[in-house]
Amino acid sequence: QVQLVESGGGLVQAGGSLRLSCAASGRTFSSYAMGWFRQAPGKEREFVAAIRWNGGNIYYADSVKGRFTISRDNAANTVYLQMNSLQPEDTAVYYCHTVVRGAKYWGQGTQVTVSS
């Protein structure tokens, strides 16, 4: 069983920055890829970024490339999403995600609101 708990969301002005954190339970954290997704009101959940278990492969959605950075600290069982140059279109609930032995796990989400 894996539990994911996000934190770090909030209200920020356009051009500002936030860093999201996702704390994972379980001793298998370091073995699995982790990802961030987001869901804006009235829209489907979409991929934002992902990182392999050892940080060696990182992927971003085109919409966040150059502005967002995903990283992980396996010793702390935590994955981060540094978000810079935030824009109103980044407003969404951000979710942490992983797949362990075929089972999908999601956090409860953290709200990010960017004002213009």
Rosetta constraint file for C-alpha pairs under 8 A:
AtomPair CA 1 CA 26 HARMONIC 7.13 0.50
AtomPair CA 2 CA 24 HARMONIC 6.80 0.50
AtomPair CA 2 CA 25 HARMONIC 5.58 0.50
AtomPair CA 2 CA 26 HARMONIC 5.84 0.50
AtomPair CA 2 CA 105 HARMONIC 6.84 0.50
AtomPair CA 3 CA 24 HARMONIC 5.61 0.50
AtomPair CA 3 CA 25 HARMONIC 5.21 0.50
AtomPair CA 3 CA 26 HARMONIC 7.60 0.50
AtomPair CA 3 CA 105 HARMONIC 7.31 0.50
AtomPair CA 3 CA 106 HARMONIC 7.77 0.50
AtomPair CA 3 CA 107 HARMONIC 7.03 0.50
AtomPair CA 4 CA 22 HARMONIC 6.27 0.50
AtomPair CA 4 CA 23 HARMONIC 5.70 0.50
AtomPair CA 4 CA 24 HARMONIC 4.63 0.50
AtomPair CA 4 CA 25 HARMONIC 6.67 0.50
AtomPair CA 4 CA 96 HARMONIC 6.77 0.50
AtomPair CA 4 CA 97 HARMONIC 7.64 0.50
AtomPair CA 4 CA 105 HARMONIC 7.45 0.50
AtomPair CA 4 CA 106 HARMONIC 6.38 0.50
AtomPair CA 4 CA 107 HARMONIC 4.57 0.50
AtomPair CA 4 CA 108 HARMONIC 7.58 0.50
AtomPair CA 5 CA 22 HARMONIC 5.34 0.50
AtomPair CA 5 CA 23 HARMONIC 5.21 0.50
AtomPair CA 5 CA 24 HARMONIC 6.54 0.50
AtomPair CA 5 CA 96 HARMONIC 7.71 0.50
AtomPair CA 5 CA 107 HARMONIC 5.31 0.50
AtomPair CA 5 CA 108 HARMONIC 6.61 0.50
AtomPair CA 5 CA 109 HARMONIC 7.69 0.50
AtomPair CA 6 CA 20 HARMONIC 6.97 0.50
AtomPair CA 6 CA 21 HARMONIC 5.53 0.50
AtomPair CA 6 CA 22 HARMONIC 4.29 0.50
AtomPair CA 6 CA 23 HARMONIC 6.46 0.50
AtomPair CA 6 CA 95 HARMONIC 7.14 0.50
AtomPair CA 6 CA 96 HARMONIC 6.69 0.50
AtomPair CA 6 CA 107 HARMONIC 6.31 0.50
AtomPair CA 6 CA 108 HARMONIC 6.98 0.50
AtomPair CA 6 CA 109 HARMONIC 5.99 0.50
AtomPair CA 6 CA 110 HARMONIC 5.98 0.50
AtomPair CA 7 CA 20 HARMONIC 5.75 0.50
AtomPair CA 7 CA 21 HARMONIC 5.27 0.50
AtomPair CA 7 CA 22 HARMONIC 6.45 0.50
AtomPair CA 7 CA 110 HARMONIC 6.03 0.50
AtomPair CA 8 CA 18 HARMONIC 7.01 0.50
AtomPair CA 8 CA 19 HARMONIC 5.90 0.50
AtomPair CA 8 CA 20 HARMONIC 4.49 0.50
AtomPair CA 8 CA 21 HARMONIC 6.10 0.50
AtomPair CA 8 CA 110 HARMONIC 7.18 0.50
AtomPair CA 9 CA 18 HARMONIC 7.03 0.50
AtomPair CA 9 CA 19 HARMONIC 7.54 0.50
AtomPair CA 9 CA 20 HARMONIC 6.22 0.50
AtomPair CA 9 CA 110 HARMONIC 5.30 0.50
AtomPair CA 9 CA 111 HARMONIC 5.21 0.50
AtomPair CA 9 CA 112 HARMONIC 4.91 0.50
AtomPair CA 9 CA 113 HARMONIC 7.92 0.50
AtomPair CA 10 CA 18 HARMONIC 7.86 0.50
AtomPair CA 10 CA 110 HARMONIC 7.98 0.50
AtomPair CA 10 CA 111 HARMONIC 6.15 0.50
AtomPair CA 10 CA 112 HARMONIC 5.06 0.50
AtomPair CA 10 CA 113 HARMONIC 6.13 0.50
AtomPair CA 11 CA 112 HARMONIC 6.16 0.50
AtomPair CA 11 CA 113 HARMONIC 4.74 0.50
AtomPair CA 11 CA 114 HARMONIC 5.89 0.50
AtomPair CA 11 CA 115 HARMONIC 7.34 0.50
AtomPair CA 12 CA 16 HARMONIC 6.01 0.50
AtomPair CA 12 CA 17 HARMONIC 7.24 0.50
AtomPair CA 12 CA 18 HARMONIC 7.74 0.50
AtomPair CA 12 CA 112 HARMONIC 7.90 0.50
AtomPair CA 12 CA 113 HARMONIC 6.33 0.50
AtomPair CA 12 CA 114 HARMONIC 5.02 0.50
AtomPair CA 12 CA 115 HARMONIC 6.28 0.50
AtomPair CA 13 CA 86 HARMONIC 7.66 0.50
AtomPair CA 13 CA 87 HARMONIC 7.95 0.50
AtomPair CA 13 CA 114 HARMONIC 5.37 0.50
AtomPair CA 13 CA 115 HARMONIC 4.77 0.50
AtomPair CA 13 CA 116 HARMONIC 6.16 0.50
AtomPair CA 14 CA 85 HARMONIC 6.94 0.50
AtomPair CA 14 CA 86 HARMONIC 5.40 0.50
AtomPair CA 14 CA 87 HARMONIC 4.92 0.50
AtomPair CA 14 CA 88 HARMONIC 6.37 0.50
AtomPair CA 14 CA 114 HARMONIC 5.74 0.50
AtomPair CA 14 CA 115 HARMONIC 5.70 0.50
AtomPair CA 14 CA 116 HARMONIC 5.30 0.50
AtomPair CA 15 CA 84 HARMONIC 7.06 0.50
AtomPair CA 15 CA 85 HARMONIC 4.16 0.50
AtomPair CA 15 CA 86 HARMONIC 4.93 0.50
AtomPair CA 15 CA 87 HARMONIC 6.31 0.50
AtomPair CA 16 CA 84 HARMONIC 6.17 0.50
AtomPair CA 16 CA 85 HARMONIC 5.46 0.50
AtomPair CA 16 CA 86 HARMONIC 5.49 0.50
AtomPair CA 17 CA 82 HARMONIC 7.50 0.50
AtomPair CA 17 CA 83 HARMONIC 5.38 0.50
AtomPair CA 17 CA 84 HARMONIC 4.40 0.50
AtomPair CA 17 CA 85 HARMONIC 6.20 0.50
AtomPair CA 17 CA 86 HARMONIC 6.14 0.50
AtomPair CA 18 CA 82 HARMONIC 6.18 0.50
AtomPair CA 18 CA 83 HARMONIC 5.26 0.50
AtomPair CA 18 CA 84 HARMONIC 6.77 0.50
AtomPair CA 19 CA 80 HARMONIC 6.82 0.50
AtomPair CA 19 CA 81 HARMONIC 5.57 0.50
AtomPair CA 19 CA 82 HARMONIC 4.38 0.50
AtomPair CA 19 CA 83 HARMONIC 5.90 0.50
AtomPair CA 20 CA 80 HARMONIC 5.52 0.50
AtomPair CA 20 CA 81 HARMONIC 4.98 0.50
AtomPair CA 20 CA 82 HARMONIC 6.40 0.50
AtomPair CA 20 CA 83 HARMONIC 7.87 0.50
AtomPair CA 21 CA 78 HARMONIC 6.68 0.50
AtomPair CA 21 CA 79 HARMONIC 5.86 0.50
AtomPair CA 21 CA 80 HARMONIC 4.55 0.50
AtomPair CA 21 CA 81 HARMONIC 6.51 0.50
AtomPair CA 22 CA 78 HARMONIC 5.41 0.50
AtomPair CA 22 CA 79 HARMONIC 5.20 0.50
AtomPair CA 22 CA 80 HARMONIC 6.28 0.50
AtomPair CA 22 CA 96 HARMONIC 6.29 0.50
AtomPair CA 23 CA 76 HARMONIC 7.91 0.50
AtomPair CA 23 CA 77 HARMONIC 5.93 0.50
AtomPair CA 23 CA 78 HARMONIC 4.54 0.50
AtomPair CA 23 CA 79 HARMONIC 6.76 0.50
AtomPair CA 24 CA 29 HARMONIC 6.75 0.50
AtomPair CA 24 CA 77 HARMONIC 5.42 0.50
AtomPair CA 24 CA 78 HARMONIC 6.06 0.50
AtomPair CA 25 CA 29 HARMONIC 7.35 0.50
AtomPair CA 25 CA 77 HARMONIC 7.08 0.50
AtomPair CA 28 CA 32 HARMONIC 7.16 0.50
AtomPair CA 29 CA 53 HARMONIC 7.98 0.50
AtomPair CA 29 CA 74 HARMONIC 6.88 0.50
AtomPair CA 29 CA 77 HARMONIC 6.00 0.50
AtomPair CA 30 CA 53 HARMONIC 5.61 0.50
AtomPair CA 30 CA 54 HARMONIC 7.29 0.50
AtomPair CA 30 CA 74 HARMONIC 5.20 0.50
AtomPair CA 30 CA 75 HARMONIC 7.99 0.50
AtomPair CA 30 CA 77 HARMONIC 7.16 0.50
AtomPair CA 31 CA 53 HARMONIC 5.31 0.50
AtomPair CA 31 CA 54 HARMONIC 7.87 0.50
AtomPair CA 32 CA 52 HARMONIC 6.69 0.50
AtomPair CA 32 CA 53 HARMONIC 4.74 0.50
AtomPair CA 32 CA 98 HARMONIC 7.21 0.50
AtomPair CA 32 CA 99 HARMONIC 7.28 0.50
AtomPair CA 32 CA 100 HARMONIC 6.89 0.50
AtomPair CA 33 CA 50 HARMONIC 7.02 0.50
AtomPair CA 33 CA 51 HARMONIC 5.56 0.50
AtomPair CA 33 CA 52 HARMONIC 4.24 0.50
AtomPair CA 33 CA 53 HARMONIC 4.67 0.50
AtomPair CA 33 CA 98 HARMONIC 6.37 0.50
AtomPair CA 33 CA 99 HARMONIC 7.50 0.50
AtomPair CA 34 CA 50 HARMONIC 5.62 0.50
AtomPair CA 34 CA 51 HARMONIC 5.50 0.50
AtomPair CA 34 CA 52 HARMONIC 6.63 0.50
AtomPair CA 34 CA 53 HARMONIC 7.31 0.50
AtomPair CA 34 CA 79 HARMONIC 7.24 0.50
AtomPair CA 34 CA 96 HARMONIC 7.36 0.50
AtomPair CA 34 CA 97 HARMONIC 5.91 0.50
AtomPair CA 34 CA 98 HARMONIC 4.98 0.50
AtomPair CA 34 CA 99 HARMONIC 7.88 0.50
AtomPair CA 35 CA 47 HARMONIC 7.91 0.50
AtomPair CA 35 CA 48 HARMONIC 7.51 0.50
AtomPair CA 35 CA 49 HARMONIC 5.58 0.50
AtomPair CA 35 CA 50 HARMONIC 4.00 0.50
AtomPair CA 35 CA 51 HARMONIC 6.31 0.50
AtomPair CA 35 CA 96 HARMONIC 5.85 0.50
AtomPair CA 35 CA 97 HARMONIC 5.05 0.50
AtomPair CA 35 CA 98 HARMONIC 6.25 0.50
AtomPair CA 36 CA 47 HARMONIC 6.54 0.50
AtomPair CA 36 CA 48 HARMONIC 5.40 0.50
AtomPair CA 36 CA 49 HARMONIC 5.24 0.50
AtomPair CA 36 CA 50 HARMONIC 6.26 0.50
AtomPair CA 36 CA 81 HARMONIC 7.72 0.50
AtomPair CA 36 CA 94 HARMONIC 6.83 0.50
AtomPair CA 36 CA 95 HARMONIC 5.62 0.50
AtomPair CA 36 CA 96 HARMONIC 4.74 0.50
AtomPair CA 36 CA 97 HARMONIC 6.01 0.50
AtomPair CA 37 CA 45 HARMONIC 6.55 0.50
AtomPair CA 37 CA 46 HARMONIC 5.42 0.50
AtomPair CA 37 CA 47 HARMONIC 4.48 0.50
AtomPair CA 37 CA 48 HARMONIC 4.94 0.50
AtomPair CA 37 CA 49 HARMONIC 7.02 0.50
AtomPair CA 37 CA 94 HARMONIC 5.75 0.50
AtomPair CA 37 CA 95 HARMONIC 5.12 0.50
AtomPair CA 37 CA 96 HARMONIC 6.46 0.50
AtomPair CA 37 CA 97 HARMONIC 7.28 0.50
AtomPair CA 38 CA 45 HARMONIC 5.45 0.50
AtomPair CA 38 CA 46 HARMONIC 5.43 0.50
AtomPair CA 38 CA 47 HARMONIC 6.62 0.50
AtomPair CA 38 CA 48 HARMONIC 6.69 0.50
AtomPair CA 38 CA 92 HARMONIC 5.83 0.50
AtomPair CA 38 CA 93 HARMONIC 5.42 0.50
AtomPair CA 38 CA 94 HARMONIC 4.26 0.50
AtomPair CA 38 CA 95 HARMONIC 5.80 0.50
AtomPair CA 39 CA 43 HARMONIC 6.27 0.50
AtomPair CA 39 CA 44 HARMONIC 5.93 0.50
AtomPair CA 39 CA 45 HARMONIC 4.26 0.50
AtomPair CA 39 CA 46 HARMONIC 6.25 0.50
AtomPair CA 39 CA 92 HARMONIC 5.16 0.50
AtomPair CA 39 CA 93 HARMONIC 5.30 0.50
AtomPair CA 39 CA 94 HARMONIC 6.59 0.50
AtomPair CA 40 CA 44 HARMONIC 7.26 0.50
AtomPair CA 40 CA 45 HARMONIC 7.32 0.50
AtomPair CA 40 CA 91 HARMONIC 6.39 0.50
AtomPair CA 40 CA 92 HARMONIC 4.17 0.50
AtomPair CA 40 CA 93 HARMONIC 6.37 0.50
AtomPair CA 41 CA 92 HARMONIC 6.97 0.50
AtomPair CA 47 CA 60 HARMONIC 7.97 0.50
AtomPair CA 47 CA 61 HARMONIC 6.45 0.50
AtomPair CA 48 CA 60 HARMONIC 5.81 0.50
AtomPair CA 48 CA 61 HARMONIC 5.11 0.50
AtomPair CA 48 CA 64 HARMONIC 7.07 0.50
AtomPair CA 49 CA 58 HARMONIC 7.38 0.50
AtomPair CA 49 CA 59 HARMONIC 5.41 0.50
AtomPair CA 49 CA 60 HARMONIC 4.34 0.50
AtomPair CA 49 CA 61 HARMONIC 6.20 0.50
AtomPair CA 49 CA 70 HARMONIC 6.59 0.50
AtomPair CA 50 CA 58 HARMONIC 5.71 0.50
AtomPair CA 50 CA 59 HARMONIC 5.17 0.50
AtomPair CA 50 CA 60 HARMONIC 6.66 0.50
AtomPair CA 50 CA 70 HARMONIC 6.99 0.50
AtomPair CA 51 CA 55 HARMONIC 5.64 0.50
AtomPair CA 51 CA 56 HARMONIC 7.48 0.50
AtomPair CA 51 CA 57 HARMONIC 5.83 0.50
AtomPair CA 51 CA 58 HARMONIC 4.53 0.50
AtomPair CA 51 CA 59 HARMONIC 6.51 0.50
AtomPair CA 51 CA 70 HARMONIC 6.88 0.50
AtomPair CA 51 CA 71 HARMONIC 7.06 0.50
AtomPair CA 51 CA 72 HARMONIC 7.82 0.50
AtomPair CA 52 CA 56 HARMONIC 6.11 0.50
AtomPair CA 52 CA 57 HARMONIC 5.30 0.50
AtomPair CA 52 CA 58 HARMONIC 6.52 0.50
AtomPair CA 55 CA 71 HARMONIC 7.05 0.50
AtomPair CA 55 CA 72 HARMONIC 6.97 0.50
AtomPair CA 58 CA 70 HARMONIC 7.56 0.50
AtomPair CA 60 CA 64 HARMONIC 6.59 0.50
AtomPair CA 60 CA 65 HARMONIC 5.86 0.50
AtomPair CA 61 CA 65 HARMONIC 6.36 0.50
AtomPair CA 64 CA 68 HARMONIC 5.58 0.50
AtomPair CA 67 CA 83 HARMONIC 6.13 0.50
AtomPair CA 67 CA 84 HARMONIC 5.11 0.50
AtomPair CA 67 CA 85 HARMONIC 6.09 0.50
AtomPair CA 67 CA 86 HARMONIC 7.73 0.50
AtomPair CA 68 CA 81 HARMONIC 6.68 0.50
AtomPair CA 68 CA 82 HARMONIC 5.47 0.50
AtomPair CA 68 CA 83 HARMONIC 4.47 0.50
AtomPair CA 68 CA 84 HARMONIC 6.00 0.50
AtomPair CA 69 CA 80 HARMONIC 7.98 0.50
AtomPair CA 69 CA 81 HARMONIC 5.64 0.50
AtomPair CA 69 CA 82 HARMONIC 5.01 0.50
AtomPair CA 69 CA 83 HARMONIC 6.60 0.50
AtomPair CA 70 CA 79 HARMONIC 7.31 0.50
AtomPair CA 70 CA 80 HARMONIC 5.60 0.50
AtomPair CA 70 CA 81 HARMONIC 4.58 0.50
AtomPair CA 70 CA 82 HARMONIC 6.37 0.50
AtomPair CA 71 CA 79 HARMONIC 5.79 0.50
AtomPair CA 71 CA 80 HARMONIC 5.23 0.50
AtomPair CA 71 CA 81 HARMONIC 6.62 0.50
AtomPair CA 72 CA 77 HARMONIC 7.77 0.50
AtomPair CA 72 CA 78 HARMONIC 5.78 0.50
AtomPair CA 72 CA 79 HARMONIC 4.14 0.50
AtomPair CA 72 CA 80 HARMONIC 5.91 0.50
AtomPair CA 73 CA 77 HARMONIC 6.07 0.50
AtomPair CA 73 CA 78 HARMONIC 5.39 0.50
AtomPair CA 73 CA 79 HARMONIC 6.26 0.50
AtomPair CA 74 CA 78 HARMONIC 6.41 0.50
AtomPair CA 86 CA 90 HARMONIC 6.42 0.50
AtomPair CA 86 CA 114 HARMONIC 6.74 0.50
AtomPair CA 87 CA 91 HARMONIC 7.55 0.50
AtomPair CA 87 CA 114 HARMONIC 6.02 0.50
AtomPair CA 87 CA 115 HARMONIC 7.68 0.50
AtomPair CA 87 CA 116 HARMONIC 7.44 0.50
AtomPair CA 88 CA 113 HARMONIC 7.30 0.50
AtomPair CA 88 CA 114 HARMONIC 4.69 0.50
AtomPair CA 88 CA 115 HARMONIC 5.74 0.50
AtomPair CA 88 CA 116 HARMONIC 6.03 0.50
AtomPair CA 89 CA 114 HARMONIC 7.63 0.50
AtomPair CA 90 CA 112 HARMONIC 7.56 0.50
AtomPair CA 90 CA 113 HARMONIC 7.48 0.50
AtomPair CA 90 CA 114 HARMONIC 6.75 0.50
AtomPair CA 91 CA 111 HARMONIC 7.81 0.50
AtomPair CA 91 CA 112 HARMONIC 5.38 0.50
AtomPair CA 91 CA 113 HARMONIC 4.58 0.50
AtomPair CA 91 CA 114 HARMONIC 5.46 0.50
AtomPair CA 92 CA 111 HARMONIC 6.08 0.50
AtomPair CA 92 CA 112 HARMONIC 5.51 0.50
AtomPair CA 92 CA 113 HARMONIC 6.61 0.50
AtomPair CA 93 CA 109 HARMONIC 5.78 0.50
AtomPair CA 93 CA 110 HARMONIC 5.37 0.50
AtomPair CA 93 CA 111 HARMONIC 4.34 0.50
AtomPair CA 93 CA 112 HARMONIC 5.97 0.50
AtomPair CA 94 CA 109 HARMONIC 5.25 0.50
AtomPair CA 94 CA 110 HARMONIC 5.27 0.50
AtomPair CA 94 CA 111 HARMONIC 6.24 0.50
AtomPair CA 94 CA 112 HARMONIC 7.01 0.50
AtomPair CA 95 CA 106 HARMONIC 6.59 0.50
AtomPair CA 95 CA 107 HARMONIC 5.73 0.50
AtomPair CA 95 CA 108 HARMONIC 6.77 0.50
AtomPair CA 95 CA 109 HARMONIC 4.47 0.50
AtomPair CA 95 CA 110 HARMONIC 6.69 0.50
AtomPair CA 96 CA 106 HARMONIC 5.74 0.50
AtomPair CA 96 CA 107 HARMONIC 5.32 0.50
AtomPair CA 96 CA 109 HARMONIC 7.05 0.50
AtomPair CA 97 CA 104 HARMONIC 7.35 0.50
AtomPair CA 97 CA 105 HARMONIC 5.64 0.50
AtomPair CA 97 CA 106 HARMONIC 4.72 0.50
AtomPair CA 97 CA 107 HARMONIC 6.66 0.50
AtomPair CA 98 CA 104 HARMONIC 6.00 0.50
AtomPair CA 98 CA 105 HARMONIC 5.38 0.50
AtomPair CA 98 CA 106 HARMONIC 6.89 0.50
AtomPair CA 99 CA 103 HARMONIC 5.37 0.50
AtomPair CA 99 CA 104 HARMONIC 4.48 0.50
AtomPair CA 99 CA 105 HARMONIC 6.08 0.50
AtomPair CA 100 CA 104 HARMONIC 6.59 0.50
AtomPair CA 100 CA 105 HARMONIC 7.74 0.50
